[in-house]
Amino acid sequence: MIDLREPRYQWGQRVAAREALYNDGGFPDRAPDGLLVAAGEAGEIVQVGLHEQSRTPLYLVEFAVGVVGCFEEEIELLPPGAAASGSPAAASA
């Protein structure tokens, strides 16, 4: 059995997508393999769960497109008050 990896991030934290995130079928109203979240776009963690097969943390992150499931490798913590690209604060800067 693979050991459980403890979550690095917590509910409520602001994060940015490290890479572009594409539709893997979770958004049936969007094009298959279509872009959901651009790299650098800001979001907020709304739930922390567990990917059972790999025993790794899985984060539900609310982005402009909706809630997207992300692995730790796909997101990074934003410093308090920081704006990521694609966020309203970054657009007005």
C-alpha positions as CSV (number, residue, x, y, z in Angstrom):
1,M,0.0,0.0,0.0
2,I,1.2,3.5,-0.8
3,D,1.6,5.8,2.2
4,L,-0.8,8.8,2.5
5,R,0.8,12.1,1.6
6,E,-0.2,15.0,3.9
7,P,-1.8,18.0,2.1
8,R,0.6,21.0,1.5
9,Y,-2.3,23.5,1.1
10,Q,-5.5,24.2,3.1
11,W,-9.1,25.2,2.4
12,G,-9.5,28.9,1.7
13,Q,-5.9,29.5,0.5
14,R,-5.4,31.5,-2.8
15,V,-3.5,29.6,-5.4
16,A,-2.5,30.0,-9.0
17,A,-2.4,27.4,-11.7
18,R,1.3,26.4,-12.4
19,E,0.3,25.2,-15.9
20,A,-2.6,25.4,-18.2
21,L,-5.4,23.1,-17.1
22,Y,-7.5,21.3,-19.8
23,N,-10.8,19.6,-19.8
24,D,-10.4,15.9,-19.0
25,G,-14.2,15.3,-19.3
26,G,-15.2,16.9,-16.0
27,F,-16.9,19.7,-17.9
28,P,-19.2,18.1,-20.4
29,D,-20.5,21.4,-21.7
30,R,-16.9,22.4,-22.7
31,A,-14.8,21.0,-25.6
32,P,-12.9,17.8,-24.8
33,D,-9.3,18.7,-24.1
34,G,-10.3,22.4,-24.2
35,L,-8.5,25.0,-22.1
36,L,-10.2,25.5,-18.7
37,V,-7.6,27.5,-16.7
38,A,-4.7,29.5,-18.1
39,A,-1.3,29.2,-16.4
40,G,-1.0,31.8,-13.7
41,E,-4.8,32.2,-13.2
42,A,-5.8,32.7,-9.6
43,G,-8.3,30.6,-7.7
44,E,-9.3,29.6,-4.2
45,I,-9.2,26.1,-2.6
46,V,-12.7,25.2,-1.6
47,Q,-12.1,21.6,-0.5
48,V,-9.2,19.3,0.1
49,G,-9.7,15.6,-0.5
50,L,-7.8,12.4,-1.4
51,H,-7.1,10.8,-4.8
52,E,-7.7,7.2,-3.7
53,Q,-5.7,5.5,-6.3
54,S,-2.5,7.5,-5.8
55,R,-3.1,8.3,-2.1
56,T,-2.2,12.0,-2.8
57,P,-4.1,15.2,-1.9
58,L,-6.6,16.4,-4.4
59,Y,-7.7,20.1,-4.3
60,L,-11.0,21.5,-5.5
61,V,-10.1,25.0,-6.7
62,E,-12.6,27.6,-7.7
63,F,-11.4,29.4,-10.8
64,A,-13.4,31.7,-13.1
65,V,-14.6,28.7,-15.1
66,G,-15.9,26.9,-12.0
67,V,-14.4,24.3,-9.6
68,V,-11.6,22.3,-11.0
69,G,-9.8,19.3,-9.4
70,C,-6.1,19.9,-9.1
71,F,-3.1,18.0,-7.8
72,E,-0.4,19.8,-5.8
73,E,1.9,19.8,-8.8
74,E,-0.6,21.8,-10.8
75,I,-1.0,24.7,-8.3
76,E,1.1,27.1,-6.2
77,L,0.3,29.2,-3.2
78,L,-0.1,33.0,-3.9
79,P,1.4,35.4,-1.3
80,P,-1.2,37.4,0.6
81,G,-2.3,40.3,-1.6
82,A,-0.7,39.0,-4.7
83,A,-2.5,39.0,-8.0
84,A,-2.0,36.2,-10.5
85,S,-2.3,36.7,-14.3
86,G,-5.9,36.4,-15.4
87,S,-7.3,37.7,-12.1
88,P,-9.2,41.0,-12.0
89,A,-6.6,42.6,-9.7
90,A,-3.8,41.8,-12.3
91,A,-5.9,43.2,-15.1
92,S,-6.3,46.5,-13.4
93,A,-2.6,46.9,-12.4
